[in-house]
Amino acid sequence: MDYGLTNHARQRIKERNISIKLVEEAVSNPTKISVDSKGVLILKKAVLIKGKRRLLLIAGQVRENKFKIFTIIDTSKVKKYL
């Protein structure tokens, strides 16, 4: 799926040292997809970062056949959110 990043999402990627490759993998092949009460898609992807199991949470909406990513969260609480 084609995607775009908001400035906020770009900042979070940089702050959290998340590779664009991981973002692309999560968008193209998420482990789980959910939708919040406001219609925001949450793509969840279990990944290994530096040998540790992590979960990427990518929030956004589909607009004009493009997934617009609002923010990206990297958490160690895999079981809690997956």
PDB file of N, CA, C and O in Angstrom:
ATOM      1  N   MET A   1       0.841  -1.179   0.000  1.00  0.00           N
ATOM      2  CA  MET A   1       0.000   0.000   0.000  1.00  0.00           C
ATOM      3  C   MET A   1       0.886   1.241   0.000  1.00  0.00           C
ATOM      4  O   MET A   1       1.895   1.294   0.702  1.00  0.00           O
ATOM      5  N   ASP A   2       0.509   2.211  -0.773  1.00  0.00           N
ATOM      6  CA  ASP A   2       1.231   3.482  -0.807  1.00  0.00           C
ATOM      7  C   ASP A   2       0.938   4.233   0.493  1.00  0.00           C
ATOM      8  O   ASP A   2      -0.190   4.198   0.985  1.00  0.00           O
ATOM      9  N   TYR A   3       1.934   4.905   1.048  1.00  0.00           N
ATOM     10  CA  TYR A   3       1.726   5.622   2.306  1.00  0.00           C
ATOM     11  C   TYR A   3       2.449   6.961   2.285  1.00  0.00           C
ATOM     12  O   TYR A   3       3.354   7.192   1.483  1.00  0.00           O
ATOM     13  N   GLY A   4       2.023   7.830   3.187  1.00  0.00           N
ATOM     14  CA  GLY A   4       2.672   9.116   3.385  1.00  0.00           C
ATOM     15  C   GLY A   4       2.837   9.355   4.874  1.00  0.00           C
ATOM     16  O   GLY A   4       2.106   8.784   5.684  1.00  0.00           O
ATOM     17  N   LEU A   5       3.788  10.189   5.233  1.00  0.00           N
ATOM     18  CA  LEU A   5       4.084  10.472   6.641  1.00  0.00           C
ATOM     19  C   LEU A   5       3.814  11.939   6.959  1.00  0.00           C
ATOM     20  O   LEU A   5       4.186  12.824   6.189  1.00  0.00           O
ATOM     21  N   THR A   6       3.166  12.193   8.094  1.00  0.00           N
ATOM     22  CA  THR A   6       3.040  13.562   8.566  1.00  0.00           C
ATOM     23  C   THR A   6       4.382  13.971   9.175  1.00  0.00           C
ATOM     24  O   THR A   6       5.238  13.123   9.428  1.00  0.00           O
ATOM     25  N   ASN A   7       4.559  15.252   9.405  1.00  0.00           N
ATOM     26  CA  ASN A   7       5.785  15.718  10.064  1.00  0.00           C
ATOM     27  C   ASN A   7       5.931  15.087  11.442  1.00  0.00           C
ATOM     28  O   ASN A   7       7.034  14.740  11.864  1.00  0.00           O
ATOM     29  N   HIS A   8       4.808  14.941  12.136  1.00  0.00           N
ATOM     30  CA  HIS A   8       4.825  14.324  13.464  1.00  0.00           C
ATOM     31  C   HIS A   8       5.364  12.885  13.378  1.00  0.00           C
ATOM     32  O   HIS A   8       6.205  12.481  14.181  1.00  0.00           O
ATOM     33  N   ALA A   9       4.869  12.124  12.398  1.00  0.00           N
ATOM     34  CA  ALA A   9       5.333  10.734  12.227  1.00  0.00           C
ATOM     35  C   ALA A   9       6.826  10.699  11.905  1.00  0.00           C
ATOM     36  O   ALA A   9       7.555   9.850  12.418  1.00  0.00           O
ATOM     37  N   ARG A  10       7.279  11.619  11.058  1.00  0.00           N
ATOM     38  CA  ARG A  10       8.718  11.685  10.726  1.00  0.00           C
ATOM     39  C   ARG A  10       9.558  11.944  11.979  1.00  0.00           C
ATOM     40  O   ARG A  10      10.615  11.342  12.163  1.00  0.00           O
ATOM     41  N   GLN A  11       9.076  12.843  12.832  1.00  0.00           N
ATOM     42  CA  GLN A  11       9.796  13.148  14.079  1.00  0.00           C
ATOM     43  C   GLN A  11       9.868  11.920  14.972  1.00  0.00           C
ATOM     44  O   GLN A  11      10.916  11.632  15.552  1.00  0.00           O
ATOM     45  N   ARG A  12       8.757  11.191  15.086  1.00  0.00           N
ATOM     46  CA  ARG A  12       8.739  10.007  15.944  1.00  0.00           C
ATOM     47  C   ARG A  12       9.673   8.924  15.407  1.00  0.00           C
ATOM     48  O   ARG A  12      10.347   8.248  16.185  1.00  0.00           O
ATOM     49  N   ILE A  13       9.719   8.756  14.100  1.00  0.00           N
ATOM     50  CA  ILE A  13      10.636   7.777  13.497  1.00  0.00           C
ATOM     51  C   ILE A  13      12.076   8.137  13.849  1.00  0.00           C
ATOM     52  O   ILE A  13      12.870   7.274  14.222  1.00  0.00           O
ATOM     53  N   LYS A  14      12.399   9.412  13.727  1.00  0.00           N
ATOM     54  CA  LYS A  14      13.756   9.869  14.027  1.00  0.00           C
ATOM     55  C   LYS A  14      14.075   9.721  15.515  1.00  0.00           C
ATOM     56  O   LYS A  14      15.139   9.216  15.872  1.00  0.00           O
ATOM     57  N   GLU A  15      13.154  10.160  16.388  1.00  0.00           N
ATOM     58  CA  GLU A  15      13.364  10.079  17.842  1.00  0.00           C
ATOM     59  C   GLU A  15      13.561   8.646  18.318  1.00  0.00           C
ATOM     60  O   GLU A  15      14.373   8.379  19.204  1.00  0.00           O
ATOM     61  N   ARG A  16      12.811   7.732  17.721  1.00  0.00           N
ATOM     62  CA  ARG A  16      12.818   6.346  18.177  1.00  0.00           C
ATOM     63  C   ARG A  16      13.738   5.447  17.362  1.00  0.00           C
ATOM     64  O   ARG A  16      13.764   4.233  17.560  1.00  0.00           O
ATOM     65  N   ASN A  17      14.497   6.050  16.442  1.00  0.00           N
ATOM     66  CA  ASN A  17      15.454   5.307  15.612  1.00  0.00           C
ATOM     67  C   ASN A  17      14.807   4.103  14.922  1.00  0.00           C
ATOM     68  O   ASN A  17      15.360   3.003  14.920  1.00  0.00           O
ATOM     69  N   ILE A  18      13.641   4.329  14.345  1.00  0.00           N
ATOM     70  CA  ILE A  18      12.927   3.281  13.616  1.00  0.00           C
ATOM     71  C   ILE A  18      13.315   3.396  12.146  1.00  0.00           C
ATOM     72  O   ILE A  18      13.280   4.486  11.574  1.00  0.00           O
ATOM     73  N   SER A  19      13.681   2.286  11.543  1.00  0.00           N
ATOM     74  CA  SER A  19      14.072   2.322  10.137  1.00  0.00           C
ATOM     75  C   SER A  19      12.843   2.407   9.238  1.00  0.00           C
ATOM     76  O   SER A  19      11.779   1.882   9.568  1.00  0.00           O
ATOM     77  N   ILE A  20      13.002   3.070   8.108  1.00  0.00           N
ATOM     78  CA  ILE A  20      11.928   3.158   7.124  1.00  0.00           C
ATOM     79  C   ILE A  20      11.569   1.763   6.630  1.00  0.00           C
ATOM     80  O   ILE A  20      10.412   1.496   6.307  1.00  0.00           O
ATOM     81  N   LYS A  21      12.554   0.875   6.570  1.00  0.00           N
ATOM     82  CA  LYS A  21      12.302  -0.502   6.146  1.00  0.00           C
ATOM     83  C   LYS A  21      11.295  -1.181   7.080  1.00  0.00           C
ATOM     84  O   LYS A  21      10.407  -1.894   6.613  1.00  0.00           O
ATOM     85  N   LEU A  22      11.424  -0.967   8.388  1.00  0.00           N
ATOM     86  CA  LEU A  22      10.470  -1.540   9.340  1.00  0.00           C
ATOM     87  C   LEU A  22       9.078  -0.941   9.160  1.00  0.00           C
ATOM     88  O   LEU A  22       8.075  -1.648   9.262  1.00  0.00           O
ATOM     89  N   VAL A  23       9.018   0.353   8.894  1.00  0.00           N
ATOM     90  CA  VAL A  23       7.732   1.020   8.666  1.00  0.00           C
ATOM     91  C   VAL A  23       7.068   0.425   7.422  1.00  0.00           C
ATOM     92  O   VAL A  23       5.880   0.103   7.443  1.00  0.00           O
ATOM     93  N   GLU A  24       7.827   0.282   6.356  1.00  0.00           N
ATOM     94  CA  GLU A  24       7.292  -0.281   5.113  1.00  0.00           C
ATOM     95  C   GLU A  24       6.812  -1.712   5.313  1.00  0.00           C
ATOM     96  O   GLU A  24       5.773  -2.101   4.780  1.00  0.00           O
ATOM     97  N   GLU A  25       7.562  -2.493   6.077  1.00  0.00           N
ATOM     98  CA  GLU A  25       7.179  -3.870   6.359  1.00  0.00           C
ATOM     99  C   GLU A  25       5.877  -3.917   7.165  1.00  0.00           C
ATOM    100  O   GLU A  25       5.005  -4.746   6.905  1.00  0.00           O
ATOM    101  N   ALA A  26       5.759  -3.018   8.145  1.00  0.00           N
ATOM    102  CA  ALA A  26       4.551  -2.976   8.979  1.00  0.00           C
ATOM    103  C   ALA A  26       3.327  -2.565   8.172  1.00  0.00           C
ATOM    104  O   ALA A  26       2.236  -3.095   8.384  1.00  0.00           O
ATOM    105  N   VAL A  27       3.500  -1.626   7.250  1.00  0.00           N
ATOM    106  CA  VAL A  27       2.385  -1.165   6.422  1.00  0.00           C
ATOM    107  C   VAL A  27       1.971  -2.251   5.426  1.00  0.00           C
ATOM    108  O   VAL A  27       0.781  -2.468   5.201  1.00  0.00           O
ATOM    109  N   SER A  28       2.943  -2.925   4.838  1.00  0.00           N
ATOM    110  CA  SER A  28       2.621  -3.923   3.816  1.00  0.00           C
ATOM    111  C   SER A  28       2.190  -5.270   4.400  1.00  0.00           C
ATOM    112  O   SER A  28       1.468  -6.024   3.747  1.00  0.00           O
ATOM    113  N   ASN A  29       2.628  -5.577   5.626  1.00  0.00           N
ATOM    114  CA  ASN A  29       2.329  -6.884   6.211  1.00  0.00           C
ATOM    115  C   ASN A  29       2.154  -6.774   7.733  1.00  0.00           C
ATOM    116  O   ASN A  29       2.972  -7.305   8.483  1.00  0.00           O
ATOM    117  N   PRO A  30       1.098  -6.091   8.196  1.00  0.00           N
ATOM    118  CA  PRO A  30       0.915  -5.940   9.639  1.00  0.00           C
ATOM    119  C   PRO A  30       0.549  -7.268  10.301  1.00  0.00           C
ATOM    120  O   PRO A  30      -0.049  -8.142   9.674  1.00  0.00           O
ATOM    121  N   THR A  31       0.912  -7.406  11.561  1.00  0.00           N
ATOM    122  CA  THR A  31       0.553  -8.577  12.338  1.00  0.00           C
ATOM    123  C   THR A  31      -0.937  -8.548  12.664  1.00  0.00           C
ATOM    124  O   THR A  31      -1.608  -9.579  12.658  1.00  0.00           O
ATOM    125  N   LYS A  32      -1.443  -7.344  12.948  1.00  0.00           N
ATOM    126  CA  LYS A  32      -2.850  -7.167  13.294  1.00  0.00           C
ATOM    127  C   LYS A  32      -3.287  -5.759  12.905  1.00  0.00           C
ATOM    128  O   LYS A  32      -2.488  -4.823  12.939  1.00  0.00           O
ATOM    129  N   ILE A  33      -4.560  -5.612  12.533  1.00  0.00           N
ATOM    130  CA  ILE A  33      -5.128  -4.306  12.193  1.00  0.00           C
ATOM    131  C   ILE A  33      -6.351  -4.088  13.070  1.00  0.00           C
ATOM    132  O   ILE A  33      -7.189  -4.978  13.219  1.00  0.00           O
ATOM    133  N   SER A  34      -6.446  -2.900  13.646  1.00  0.00           N
ATOM    134  CA  SER A  34      -7.645  -2.548  14.398  1.00  0.00           C
ATOM    135  C   SER A  34      -8.052  -1.124  14.021  1.00  0.00           C
ATOM    136  O   SER A  34      -7.284  -0.380  13.410  1.00  0.00           O
ATOM    137  N   VAL A  35      -9.277  -0.767  14.399  1.00  0.00           N
ATOM    138  CA  VAL A  35      -9.811   0.563  14.112  1.00  0.00           C
ATOM    139  C   VAL A  35     -10.328   1.137  15.424  1.00  0.00           C
ATOM    140  O   VAL A  35     -11.069   0.472  16.149  1.00  0.00           O
ATOM    141  N   ASP A  36      -9.936   2.381  15.731  1.00  0.00           N
ATOM    142  CA  ASP A  36     -10.430   2.986  16.968  1.00  0.00           C
ATOM    143  C   ASP A  36     -11.813   3.602  16.746  1.00  0.00           C
ATOM    144  O   ASP A  36     -12.355   3.538  15.642  1.00  0.00           O
ATOM    145  N   SER A  37     -12.375   4.192  17.785  1.00  0.00           N
ATOM    146  CA  SER A  37     -13.736   4.735  17.728  1.00  0.00           C
ATOM    147  C   SER A  37     -13.886   5.912  16.766  1.00  0.00           C
ATOM    148  O   SER A  37     -15.004   6.256  16.384  1.00  0.00           O
ATOM    149  N   LYS A  38     -12.773   6.533  16.373  1.00  0.00           N
ATOM    150  CA  LYS A  38     -12.814   7.671  15.454  1.00  0.00           C
ATOM    151  C   LYS A  38     -12.488   7.260  14.016  1.00  0.00           C
ATOM    152  O   LYS A  38     -12.378   8.110  13.133  1.00  0.00           O
ATOM    153  N   GLY A  39     -12.337   5.966  13.791  1.00  0.00           N
ATOM    154  CA  GLY A  39     -12.051   5.472  12.452  1.00  0.00           C
ATOM    155  C   GLY A  39     -10.581   5.476  12.066  1.00  0.00           C
ATOM    156  O   GLY A  39     -10.248   5.300  10.894  1.00  0.00           O
ATOM    157  N   VAL A  40      -9.705   5.673  13.029  1.00  0.00           N
ATOM    158  CA  VAL A  40      -8.270   5.657  12.770  1.00  0.00           C
ATOM    159  C   VAL A  40      -7.788   4.203  12.744  1.00  0.00           C
ATOM    160  O   VAL A  40      -8.050   3.433  13.669  1.00  0.00           O
ATOM    161  N   LEU A  41      -7.086   3.846  11.676  1.00  0.00           N
ATOM    162  CA  LEU A  41      -6.515   2.503  11.564  1.00  0.00           C
ATOM    163  C   LEU A  41      -5.258   2.411  12.419  1.00  0.00           C
ATOM    164  O   LEU A  41      -4.423   3.315  12.414  1.00  0.00           O
ATOM    165  N   ILE A  42      -5.136   1.325  13.140  1.00  0.00           N
ATOM    166  CA  ILE A  42      -3.929   1.045  13.924  1.00  0.00           C
ATOM    167  C   ILE A  42      -3.327  -0.238  13.367  1.00  0.00           C
ATOM    168  O   ILE A  42      -3.876  -1.326  13.545  1.00  0.00           O
ATOM    169  N   LEU A  43      -2.192  -0.095  12.691  1.00  0.00           N
ATOM    170  CA  LEU A  43      -1.470  -1.255  12.190  1.00  0.00           C
ATOM    171  C   LEU A  43      -0.469  -1.672  13.252  1.00  0.00           C
ATOM    172  O   LEU A  43       0.314  -0.852  13.733  1.00  0.00           O
ATOM    173  N   LYS A  44      -0.495  -2.935  13.614  1.00  0.00           N
ATOM    174  CA  LYS A  44       0.394  -3.452  14.656  1.00  0.00           C
ATOM    175  C   LYS A  44       1.328  -4.468  14.025  1.00  0.00           C
ATOM    176  O   LYS A  44       0.898  -5.369  13.306  1.00  0.00           O
ATOM    177  N   LYS A  45       2.614  -4.309  14.306  1.00  0.00           N
ATOM    178  CA  LYS A  45       3.614  -5.214  13.745  1.00  0.00           C
ATOM    179  C   LYS A  45       4.609  -5.622  14.819  1.00  0.00           C
ATOM    180  O   LYS A  45       5.312  -4.779  15.377  1.00  0.00           O
ATOM    181  N   ALA A  46       4.668  -6.924  15.108  1.00  0.00           N
ATOM    182  CA  ALA A  46       5.659  -7.458  16.034  1.00  0.00           C
ATOM    183  C   ALA A  46       6.985  -7.557  15.282  1.00  0.00           C
ATOM    184  O   ALA A  46       7.048  -8.138  14.199  1.00  0.00           O
ATOM    185  N   VAL A  47       8.041  -6.990  15.860  1.00  0.00           N
ATOM    186  CA  VAL A  47       9.350  -6.955  15.205  1.00  0.00           C
ATOM    187  C   VAL A  47      10.447  -7.248  16.225  1.00  0.00           C
ATOM    188  O   VAL A  47      10.227  -7.199  17.435  1.00  0.00           O
ATOM    189  N   LEU A  48      11.623  -7.552  15.706  1.00  0.00           N
ATOM    190  CA  LEU A  48      12.814  -7.670  16.547  1.00  0.00           C
ATOM    191  C   LEU A  48      13.683  -6.449  16.295  1.00  0.00           C
ATOM    192  O   LEU A  48      14.052  -6.165  15.156  1.00  0.00           O
ATOM    193  N   ILE A  49      14.005  -5.735  17.351  1.00  0.00           N
ATOM    194  CA  ILE A  49      14.895  -4.580  17.259  1.00  0.00           C
ATOM    195  C   ILE A  49      16.025  -4.813  18.249  1.00  0.00           C
ATOM    196  O   ILE A  49      15.807  -4.904  19.457  1.00  0.00           O
ATOM    197  N   LYS A  50      17.228  -4.908  17.716  1.00  0.00           N
ATOM    198  CA  LYS A  50      18.418  -5.194  18.526  1.00  0.00           C
ATOM    199  C   LYS A  50      18.231  -6.453  19.367  1.00  0.00           C
ATOM    200  O   LYS A  50      18.632  -6.502  20.530  1.00  0.00           O
ATOM    201  N   GLY A  51      17.616  -7.471  18.761  1.00  0.00           N
ATOM    202  CA  GLY A  51      17.433  -8.751  19.420  1.00  0.00           C
ATOM    203  C   GLY A  51      16.307  -8.817  20.434  1.00  0.00           C
ATOM    204  O   GLY A  51      16.126  -9.841  21.092  1.00  0.00           O
ATOM    205  N   LYS A  52      15.542  -7.731  20.570  1.00  0.00           N
ATOM    206  CA  LYS A  52      14.450  -7.700  21.544  1.00  0.00           C
ATOM    207  C   LYS A  52      13.114  -7.594  20.813  1.00  0.00           C
ATOM    208  O   LYS A  52      12.988  -6.878  19.820  1.00  0.00           O
ATOM    209  N   ARG A  53      12.120  -8.323  21.323  1.00  0.00           N
ATOM    210  CA  ARG A  53      10.795  -8.292  20.718  1.00  0.00           C
ATOM    211  C   ARG A  53      10.114  -6.961  21.047  1.00  0.00           C
ATOM    212  O   ARG A  53      10.006  -6.570  22.209  1.00  0.00           O
ATOM    213  N   ARG A  54       9.661  -6.281  19.999  1.00  0.00           N
ATOM    214  CA  ARG A  54       9.017  -4.969  20.140  1.00  0.00           C
ATOM    215  C   ARG A  54       7.735  -4.977  19.316  1.00  0.00           C
ATOM    216  O   ARG A  54       7.503  -5.882  18.515  1.00  0.00           O
ATOM    217  N   LEU A  55       6.921  -3.975  19.521  1.00  0.00           N
ATOM    218  CA  LEU A  55       5.701  -3.824  18.747  1.00  0.00           C
ATOM    219  C   LEU A  55       5.643  -2.412  18.198  1.00  0.00           C
ATOM    220  O   LEU A  55       5.759  -1.437  18.940  1.00  0.00           O
ATOM    221  N   LEU A  56       5.461  -2.313  16.885  1.00  0.00           N
ATOM    222  CA  LEU A  56       5.247  -1.016  16.255  1.00  0.00           C
ATOM    223  C   LEU A  56       3.747  -0.811  16.126  1.00  0.00           C
ATOM    224  O   LEU A  56       3.032  -1.680  15.626  1.00  0.00           O
ATOM    225  N   LEU A  57       3.277   0.335  16.576  1.00  0.00           N
ATOM    226  CA  LEU A  57       1.887   0.736  16.410  1.00  0.00           C
ATOM    227  C   LEU A  57       1.894   1.922  15.463  1.00  0.00           C
ATOM    228  O   LEU A  57       2.488   2.959  15.760  1.00  0.00           O
ATOM    229  N   ILE A  58       1.242   1.772  14.335  1.00  0.00           N
ATOM    230  CA  ILE A  58       1.229   2.822  13.319  1.00  0.00           C
ATOM    231  C   ILE A  58      -0.206   3.280  13.141  1.00  0.00           C
ATOM    232  O   ILE A  58      -1.066   2.503  12.727  1.00  0.00           O
ATOM    233  N   ALA A  59      -0.468   4.551  13.456  1.00  0.00           N
ATOM    234  CA  ALA A  59      -1.821   5.097  13.387  1.00  0.00           C
ATOM    235  C   ALA A  59      -1.961   6.015  12.182  1.00  0.00           C
ATOM    236  O   ALA A  59      -1.101   6.854  11.915  1.00  0.00           O
ATOM    237  N   GLY A  60      -3.065   5.839  11.462  1.00  0.00           N
ATOM    238  CA  GLY A  60      -3.305   6.691  10.299  1.00  0.00           C
ATOM    239  C   GLY A  60      -4.663   6.434   9.683  1.00  0.00           C
ATOM    240  O   GLY A  60      -5.469   5.672  10.218  1.00  0.00           O
ATOM    241  N   GLN A  61      -4.912   7.080   8.547  1.00  0.00           N
ATOM    242  CA  GLN A  61      -6.163   6.911   7.810  1.00  0.00           C
ATOM    243  C   GLN A  61      -5.875   6.790   6.328  1.00  0.00           C
ATOM    244  O   GLN A  61      -4.890   7.328   5.822  1.00  0.00           O
ATOM    245  N   VAL A  62      -6.754   6.071   5.637  1.00  0.00           N
ATOM    246  CA  VAL A  62      -6.645   5.959   4.190  1.00  0.00           C
ATOM    247  C   VAL A  62      -7.367   7.150   3.572  1.00  0.00           C
ATOM    248  O   VAL A  62      -8.546   7.391   3.831  1.00  0.00           O
ATOM    249  N   ARG A  63      -6.632   7.883   2.753  1.00  0.00           N
ATOM    250  CA  ARG A  63      -7.177   9.043   2.053  1.00  0.00           C
ATOM    251  C   ARG A  63      -6.705   8.983   0.612  1.00  0.00           C
ATOM    252  O   ARG A  63      -5.505   8.929   0.341  1.00  0.00           O
ATOM    253  N   GLU A  64      -7.653   8.994  -0.302  1.00  0.00           N
ATOM    254  CA  GLU A  64      -7.332   8.978  -1.734  1.00  0.00           C
ATOM    255  C   GLU A  64      -6.372   7.840  -2.086  1.00  0.00           C
ATOM    256  O   GLU A  64      -5.359   8.055  -2.751  1.00  0.00           O
ATOM    257  N   ASN A  65      -6.701   6.630  -1.635  1.00  0.00           N
ATOM    258  CA  ASN A  65      -5.913   5.420  -1.910  1.00  0.00           C
ATOM    259  C   ASN A  65      -4.491   5.475  -1.363  1.00  0.00           C
ATOM    260  O   ASN A  65      -3.603   4.789  -1.870  1.00  0.00           O
ATOM    261  N   LYS A  66      -4.274   6.279  -0.342  1.00  0.00           N
ATOM    262  CA  LYS A  66      -2.956   6.394   0.283  1.00  0.00           C
ATOM    263  C   LYS A  66      -3.144   6.352   1.798  1.00  0.00           C
ATOM    264  O   LYS A  66      -4.029   7.017   2.337  1.00  0.00           O
ATOM    265  N   PHE A  67      -2.310   5.569   2.480  1.00  0.00           N
ATOM    266  CA  PHE A  67      -2.369   5.483   3.933  1.00  0.00           C
ATOM    267  C   PHE A  67      -1.550   6.631   4.517  1.00  0.00           C
ATOM    268  O   PHE A  67      -0.326   6.656   4.385  1.00  0.00           O
ATOM    269  N   LYS A  68      -2.220   7.565   5.155  1.00  0.00           N
ATOM    270  CA  LYS A  68      -1.562   8.727   5.762  1.00  0.00           C
ATOM    271  C   LYS A  68      -1.246   8.380   7.213  1.00  0.00           C
ATOM    272  O   LYS A  68      -2.152   8.211   8.029  1.00  0.00           O
ATOM    273  N   ILE A  69       0.045   8.274   7.531  1.00  0.00           N
ATOM    274  CA  ILE A  69       0.489   7.889   8.869  1.00  0.00           C
ATOM    275  C   ILE A  69       0.605   9.132   9.745  1.00  0.00           C
ATOM    276  O   ILE A  69       1.334  10.072   9.431  1.00  0.00           O
ATOM    277  N   PHE A  70      -0.142   9.109  10.864  1.00  0.00           N
ATOM    278  CA  PHE A  70      -0.137  10.231  11.805  1.00  0.00           C
ATOM    279  C   PHE A  70       0.996  10.118  12.820  1.00  0.00           C
ATOM    280  O   PHE A  70       1.685  11.095  13.113  1.00  0.00           O
ATOM    281  N   THR A  71       1.177   8.911  13.351  1.00  0.00           N
ATOM    282  CA  THR A  71       2.204   8.701  14.370  1.00  0.00           C
ATOM    283  C   THR A  71       2.636   7.240  14.397  1.00  0.00           C
ATOM    284  O   THR A  71       1.944   6.356  13.891  1.00  0.00           O
ATOM    285  N   ILE A  72       3.787   7.015  14.996  1.00  0.00           N
ATOM    286  CA  ILE A  72       4.336   5.662  15.141  1.00  0.00           C
ATOM    287  C   ILE A  72       4.835   5.508  16.571  1.00  0.00           C
ATOM    288  O   ILE A  72       5.571   6.348  17.088  1.00  0.00           O
ATOM    289  N   ILE A  73       4.419   4.426  17.186  1.00  0.00           N
ATOM    290  CA  ILE A  73       4.812   4.135  18.564  1.00  0.00           C
ATOM    291  C   ILE A  73       5.588   2.825  18.568  1.00  0.00           C
ATOM    292  O   ILE A  73       5.199   1.865  17.902  1.00  0.00           O
ATOM    293  N   ASP A  74       6.669   2.786  19.307  1.00  0.00           N
ATOM    294  CA  ASP A  74       7.489   1.587  19.481  1.00  0.00           C
ATOM    295  C   ASP A  74       7.394   1.220  20.959  1.00  0.00           C
ATOM    296  O   ASP A  74       7.800   2.001  21.820  1.00  0.00           O
ATOM    297  N   THR A  75       6.861   0.038  21.257  1.00  0.00           N
ATOM    298  CA  THR A  75       6.694  -0.359  22.650  1.00  0.00           C
ATOM    299  C   THR A  75       7.220  -1.767  22.899  1.00  0.00           C
ATOM    300  O   THR A  75       7.269  -2.597  21.991  1.00  0.00           O
ATOM    301  N   SER A  76       7.606  -2.015  24.131  1.00  0.00           N
ATOM    302  CA  SER A  76       8.042  -3.354  24.528  1.00  0.00           C
ATOM    303  C   SER A  76       6.851  -4.168  25.048  1.00  0.00           C
ATOM    304  O   SER A  76       6.996  -5.363  25.307  1.00  0.00           O
ATOM    305  N   LYS A  77       5.698  -3.555  25.203  1.00  0.00           N
ATOM    306  CA  LYS A  77       4.508  -4.209  25.761  1.00  0.00           C
ATOM    307  C   LYS A  77       3.726  -4.929  24.659  1.00  0.00           C
ATOM    308  O   LYS A  77       2.579  -4.592  24.364  1.00  0.00           O
ATOM    309  N   VAL A  78       4.370  -5.918  24.068  1.00  0.00           N
ATOM    310  CA  VAL A  78       3.808  -6.646  22.946  1.00  0.00           C
ATOM    311  C   VAL A  78       2.509  -7.337  23.337  1.00  0.00           C
ATOM    312  O   VAL A  78       1.504  -7.193  22.639  1.00  0.00           O
ATOM    313  N   LYS A  79       2.508  -8.075  24.425  1.00  0.00           N
ATOM    314  CA  LYS A  79       1.319  -8.822  24.839  1.00  0.00           C
ATOM    315  C   LYS A  79       0.151  -7.898  25.174  1.00  0.00           C
ATOM    316  O   LYS A  79      -1.002  -8.241  24.909  1.00  0.00           O
ATOM    317  N   LYS A  80       0.431  -6.751  25.743  1.00  0.00           N
ATOM    318  CA  LYS A  80      -0.623  -5.820  26.135  1.00  0.00           C
ATOM    319  C   LYS A  80      -1.399  -5.285  24.927  1.00  0.00           C
ATOM    320  O   LYS A  80      -2.624  -5.172  24.979  1.00  0.00           O
ATOM    321  N   TYR A  81      -0.701  -4.960  23.853  1.00  0.00           N
ATOM    322  CA  TYR A  81      -1.336  -4.306  22.709  1.00  0.00           C
ATOM    323  C   TYR A  81      -1.627  -5.238  21.535  1.00  0.00           C
ATOM    324  O   TYR A  81      -2.356  -4.855  20.620  1.00  0.00           O
ATOM    325  N   LEU A  82      -1.084  -6.427  21.541  1.00  0.00           N
ATOM    326  CA  LEU A  82      -1.301  -7.347  20.424  1.00  0.00           C
ATOM    327  C   LEU A  82      -2.348  -8.350  20.816  1.00  0.00           C
ATOM    328  O   LEU A  82      -2.691  -9.226  20.023  1.00  0.00           O
TER     329      LEU A  82
END
